[in-house]
Amino acid sequence: MGNHFVKSAVEVLANGFNIHPLKENALLFKYMEELCCKENTLYLLDDLEAVAEAIREYDAYLLIDLISLYDCKAAQQLDILVLED
């Protein structure tokens, strides 16, 4: 999966969660659930370094906490990767 997809997905999620309160984001949570499903062809967490880079770029640190709802290990690794730089 390309780096462009990762950046686009993080941008969509970051912008969506910044615009609306969390309780009004059922569609974004569904999108995030699909992205965090290992069986999905659009699995976002294959390249955690690219995800960490996109999180820093879009100032989307909240996504790490939200990713932990679907994959705790990936969220822990993202915490480390985001803090490295």
SVG drawing of the C-alpha trace seen along z (x, -y; Angstrom):
<svg xmlns="http://www.w3.org/2000/svg" viewBox="-24 -22 38 33">
<polyline fill="none" stroke="black" stroke-width="0.4" points="0.0,0.0 1.4,-3.4 2.5,-6.2 0.0,-8.4 -2.9,-6.2 -1.6,-6.3 -1.3,-10.1 -4.8,-10.5 -6.4,-8.2 -4.8,-10.0 -5.7,-13.4 -9.4,-12.3 -9.6,-10.9 -7.7,-13.9 -9.9,-16.5 -13.1,-14.6 -12.4,-14.1 -11.3,-17.7 -14.5,-19.1 -17.1,-17.0 -17.3,-15.9 -16.4,-12.2 -19.9,-11.2 -21.1,-12.4 -18.5,-10.5 -20.1,-7.1 -19.1,-7.1 -15.4,-8.0 -15.3,-5.2 -16.6,-2.8 -14.0,-3.9 -11.3,-3.6 -12.6,-0.1 -12.2,0.9 -8.7,-0.5 -7.6,1.3 -9.0,4.7 -6.2,7.0 -8.4,8.8 -9.2,5.6 -7.2,4.9 -6.9,1.3 -5.2,2.2 -3.7,-1.0 -1.4,0.5 0.9,2.4 3.4,-0.4 3.5,-2.0 6.4,-4.3 4.4,-5.9 1.4,-6.2 3.6,-7.8 4.9,-10.3 1.4,-11.2 0.2,-11.6 3.1,-14.0 2.4,-15.8 -1.3,-16.3 -0.9,-16.8 -3.3,-13.9 -2.0,-12.5 -5.6,-11.6 -5.6,-8.9 -3.1,-6.9 -5.6,-6.6 -8.4,-5.8 -6.3,-3.1 -5.7,-1.5 -9.5,-0.7 -8.8,1.7 -5.1,2.7 -3.3,2.0 0.1,3.3 0.1,1.1 -0.9,-2.0 1.9,-1.3 4.4,-1.1 3.0,-4.3 3.5,-6.1 7.1,-5.1 7.6,-6.0 5.9,-9.3 8.0,-10.3 11.3,-9.3 11.5,-12.3"/>
</svg>
